[in-house]
Amino acid sequence: MMNEYMMGHSMGAGHFLWMLVIAIALVIPAWRLCQRIGYPGWIGILVLIPILNLALLYFIAFSHWPVNKSGEDKP
């Protein structure tokens, strides 16, 4: 009886769609943020990986950004 609830139909289409919506809601702002500060946007995908999302946060907070306030690349 217990195994039926734990292993059975726990991951349906509704769960998958909900996880997809949450993933998109997290990745798009992180992608845009990385682009605006001068790093490749694909780095924003790291917000989906549990330990790397914290590393990305600290990297963005404490690293030297390649773009200045006017949006131009620094030499």
C-alpha positions in Angstrom: 0.0 0.0 0.0 2.7 2.5 0.9 4.9 1.6 -2.1 2.0 2.4 -4.5 1.9 6.1 -3.3 5.7 6.5 -3.1 6.7 4.9 -6.4 3.6 4.9 -8.5 2.3 7.9 -10.3 4.1 10.7 -8.4 5.4 12.4 -11.5 2.7 13.3 -13.9 2.4 15.9 -16.7 1.2 18.5 -14.2 4.4 18.2 -12.2 6.5 18.4 -15.3 4.8 21.5 -16.6 5.0 23.2 -13.2 8.8 22.5 -13.0 9.2 23.8 -16.6 7.4 27.0 -15.7 9.6 27.5 -12.6 12.7 26.8 -14.5 11.8 29.3 -17.2 10.9 31.9 -14.5 14.4 31.5 -13.0 16.5 31.2 -16.1 15.3 34.1 -18.1 16.1 36.8 -15.4 19.5 35.2 -14.7 20.3 35.0 -18.4 19.4 38.7 -18.9 21.4 39.7 -15.8 24.5 37.9 -17.0 24.2 39.6 -20.4 23.8 43.0 -18.9 26.9 42.7 -16.7 29.0 41.5 -19.6 29.1 37.7 -19.2 27.6 35.2 -21.6 23.9 34.6 -21.0 24.2 30.8 -20.9 25.8 31.2 -17.5 22.3 31.9 -16.2 21.4 28.3 -16.7 23.5 27.5 -13.6 20.6 28.8 -11.4 19.0 25.4 -12.0 21.9 23.4 -10.4 21.7 23.4 -6.6 25.2 24.2 -5.5 26.2 26.1 -8.6 23.4 28.6 -8.2 25.0 29.8 -5.0 28.4 29.9 -6.7 26.9 32.0 -9.5 25.3 34.4 -7.0 28.6 35.0 -5.2 30.5 35.2 -8.6 28.1 38.0 -9.8 28.2 39.8 -6.4 32.0 39.9 -5.9 33.6 39.6 -9.4 34.8 42.5 -11.6 32.1 43.2 -14.2 33.4 43.6 -17.7 30.7 46.3 -18.5 30.7 49.8 -17.1 27.6 51.8 -16.2 27.1 53.2 -19.8 26.9 49.6 -21.1 30.2 49.7 -23.0 32.9 47.1 -22.5 35.8 48.2 -20.4 39.2 48.0 -22.1 
